[in-house]
Amino acid sequence: MVSEQALQQIKSLRDEINQHNIDYHVLDAPQVSDQYYDQLLRKLHELEVEFPELLTSDSPTQRVGAEVSEQFESVQHEVPMLSLDNAFDEDEMLAFNKRLSDLLAVDTSLQYSAEPKLDGLAVSLLYVQGKLVRAATRGDGRSGENITTNVRTIKSVPLKLIGDKVPELLEVRGEVYMPLKGFNQLNDRQRQNDQKVFANPRNAAAGSLRQLDPKITASRPLTFCSYAIAQLNGEVLPATQYEQMLLVKSFGLPISPYIKQLSSIENCSDYYQELADKRDSLSFEIDGVVFKLNDIKQQNKTGFVSRAPRWAIARKFPAQEVMTTILDVEFQVGRTGALTPVARLDPVEVGGVVVSNATLHNMDEINRKDIRIGDTVIVRRAGDVIPEVVSAVLKDRKADFKKPEMPATCPVCESEVIQQEGQAAYRCTGGLVCAAQRKEAIKLFASRKAMDIDGLGDKLVEQLVDQGLINSIADLFSLTLEQLSSLDRMAEKSAQNLLDALEHSKQTTLPRFIYSLGIREVGEATALALANYFTELEAVENADEETLILVDDVGPVVAANIVHFFDQSENEQVIETVIKAGLQWPPIERIEDIDLPLKGTTYVITGTLENYSRQQAAEILKKLGAKVSSSVSKKTTAVVAGAKPGSKVDKANKLNVTVLDEKAFDELTGN
Ligand code: IVH
């Protein structure tokens, strides 16, 4: 390549990267995947190495971040906040180790301190005389934004350091991030309130920290983890990275529970593999592992290059967000008949796994994200959740890309598809006529938390239904060795194993069986509550809605679902058949059989009590043998009402149900 050509390419790369930087760092609205961005940056870096005369100080490879946004007061960093160099494979790790060994002129193994690379945003915390006086974002590395009021709302950040050797001054650097569970809950909430859904936990953390109203930040599940000391006065600085982190911990600041000292670069490789294996089961997102020279003297000797310290490196994991194209959108029919739009993708590797389908959740979500068939999209998978389409890359959109449309009839059974009022979901009206719904019901029945039928996986269920060998759960227990052995890829041995597993699963428990029926919105916890309350299946089958809402966790909607389920004669037939086949469970000891003072009574608790939380009050009543329900009915013994009780007391008055104040509650319970 000639220099002129290279100049053009370098210029266009810089422009593109600069734009992505602004989208990402300033606007919190990334347009491309991290992986793609990394590729651009690498390409630019390579060209600048090849043509050093074209390197300028304003190149994106030469600076840490993007412009500081103007909403918050600006803060100067006394010690610059640096970034990290990346390594993408073993060879790059070995090169890193060799570079350091050469620089330090040592021929023995170098020691490292290792910890996960959290995917959030870097924050500096300044403690003076043990008090948090300032928190700041990285910004461009020299100056960031003062976000003290927001950071004070993060519960894992101590406002005051603990211990008897609190330093005069301590500046800690670390990552603010959002654990996956909180992230998913936040997005569910945002979706329900028709508000912006965040692309990933890192954007959610950034968006939450940038709020001008600290109340909003406080309502977001952010957390913090320290990874470096930037300044320390009035206390001896430990000689290793690892000990420094232990010191930080001793002041009450969180550090990574996975931090480890490693005695060689080979051990670094093992550590990387260990974390890669754990990655999907962690409760938060990590995008790699950070390795730092453990010896601080050695760190100081090696120093810095413009963008990052020489003594540290981030070994990156395969990206969890990548770009691909939507080939088509199809609709999958679930157990309850709900049609879920699923994007068929040009297969792509995400986080080390090849993905060819991703969920689009529902039609509202497709509209909100404005997704068309043919779009280039960002696809994301994290942990063991189903991959999802995050957003479309609008610049690649062609005019003839079509919006996915909800079919009028079920793609599996051709029954009518309807949308129930007030619900986002569209449903197939086919019920058990629909093979898709039947398959899903059987899959749930066989699953681990339900009847736990070993060897009866999803694929086999589909095969059995497609071959017409089973139509419903009822047919499972009459399968024969002959039928099973006739299936593709099913040897007689596996067929016999499956029959044994079916036989074995007949010894079950009542909660499992209730759960395995797949009644809408009856999960494991509700199934358990139903079993404990009624103790007999027959009692559940015969219960009316009024009785059902007396059970913990059961509100009017779930109660109606349960009654509806047992009203269907097909369902009753299925239950009868499997029980005839020998399915059984041990009896449940009835709490009524134990003589307790409030046996046979039912209470509802409402409003704010002075001396107890509602949960505590409920525990007290239950210990005395009472039932505690969430809704008031004729069968309620009394309503315990604290301050600001609301509609439950009105309902009690209407139904002539006694209302007790806290004093009466204390008398009743003898507290
Ligand atoms: S050390 C001087 N350790 O990664 C070294 N950084 O890509 C400064 N990060 O800006 C960074 N986890 O926001 C370090 N355990 C960890 C980290 C970590 C996440 C972030 C940090 C940094 C970025 C660099």
Boltz pocket constraint, residues with backbone or C-beta under 6 A from the ligand:
constraints:
  - pocket:
      binder: B
      contacts: [[A, 82], [A, 83], [A, 84], [A, 115], [A, 116], [A, 117], [A, 118], [A, 119], [A, 120], [A, 121], [A, 122], [A, 123], [A, 174], [A, 175], [A, 227], [A, 228], [A, 290], [A, 309], [A, 312], [A, 314]]
      max_distance: 6.0
